[in-house]
Amino acid sequence: MTSIRGNAQARAAFDAAMESGALHHAWLVTGPQGVGKGAFVREAAFRLLAHSAGDDSGERTRALLEAGSHPDYRELTRLAKEDRGDKRLARSITIAQVRSLQSLFATTPSLGPRRVIVIDAIDDLEREGANALLKSLEEPPPSTVFLLVSHAPGRLLPTIRSRCRTLRFGVLDDGDVREVLREQAPDLRGDELDTLVRAAAGSPGRALRYAGLDLGAIDTALTTIARSGDRSNAERTRLAKALSTKAAQPRYEAFLDRAPEFIAGQAPQRGGEELRTALDAYEDALGIAGAARRLSLDAGATVFELAGVVARLSRL
């Protein structure tokens, strides 16, 4: 079982509601990606179902959940695409997935007086699916608790937000991030662990996406470019060449995230015109990285352009 760290106040609020015996029927767990919201709602579901079934040890409940066969639990997430050989996920949670819950709601819970529905993330619902879910939130099925994860609650239907009690999760401190990484990636050592903690910006999930991608080498290259200005273009050319091959695609994706983050990390060290330069560079880097993903731009050219934005930070 993965331990959950940070956000003690939000977790305590849910615990208090459980203990009060007056648990709200719908909970919206919000906050940045990668800070443990998904782990929290799944552990909360386990606790609710184990208590409902009188399973004091939790062993039976845990086994059923891990096997995907608990009769009083449903989890809606984006499904894998049906195209043969395509391992990517579908763009959304469909209305058909939401409608599939109706057969469950037509019966009574099997192992105890309560059932739990997890949706991770509700941001991924199709518009029609969101409207279908709203009907269940407005007229909740008996004995059903909804645990909804959202990375961007402002984009949800206001009527969905109004039917839920909100738990707000924030970023973790570096100590908690380090402990999560040690638990989930025990092979990380020394400089790589330190680099990932810095890159996490409070999100262990983000750091885990970077694990094994030699992020330290990318940061070193960006630091060199930011300090020297790379007037010969040698560093940015070398970086573009390293990240433009098909085998380097995961590192290229990490670079698209990391370059704007690196620039943002420079801003607190600056003032006056230098700060304005850093802020403008950050906005430009975000735009380039976003366009690269939307338009599938050439990787080498994109890396070269982004590295050029980082070069503006030079004080030489």
Number of C-alpha atoms within 10 A of each C-alpha: 6 10 12 16 17 18 18 10 12 15 18 11 11 18 13 12 12 15 9 9 8 9 15 15 18 24 21 24 25 21 19 17 20 21 25 23 27 20 15 19 23 19 17 19 22 19 18 17 25 21 17 16 18 12 16 12 10 15 10 14 23 19 12 15 18 10 9 12 12 18 14 21 21 20 16 20 19 19 15 12 13 11 8 6 7 9 11 12 13 14 13 17 24 20 17 12 16 20 13 12 16 12 8 16 17 10 10 16 20 12 17 16 15 20 26 23 20 22 24 23 22 27 21 22 24 17 16 13 19 20 17 15 19 17 12 17 21 14 9 17 18 15 14 22 22 23 26 24 25 23 19 14 18 11 10 16 14 10 12 19 18 13 18 19 16 17 19 16 21 19 20 21 17 17 12 18 25 20 16 24 20 14 13 13 14 11 12 16 10 7 10 18 20 15 18 26 25 16 22 26 17 24 25 28 17 19 23 18 15 22 18 14 17 14 20 16 13 20 17 11 16 24 18 17 24 23 15 16 22 19 11 9 14 11 20 26 17 14 19 21 16 16 23 18 13 9 10 15 13 14 21 24 17 20 24 21 18 22 23 22 17 18 24 16 15 16 18 9 9 13 11 7 9 17 16 13 16 25 16 14 23 23 14 16 26 17 13 20 22 14 13 18 13 9 8 10 13 11 22 19 15 21 27 20 18 24 26 22 25 28 24 21 23 16 10 8
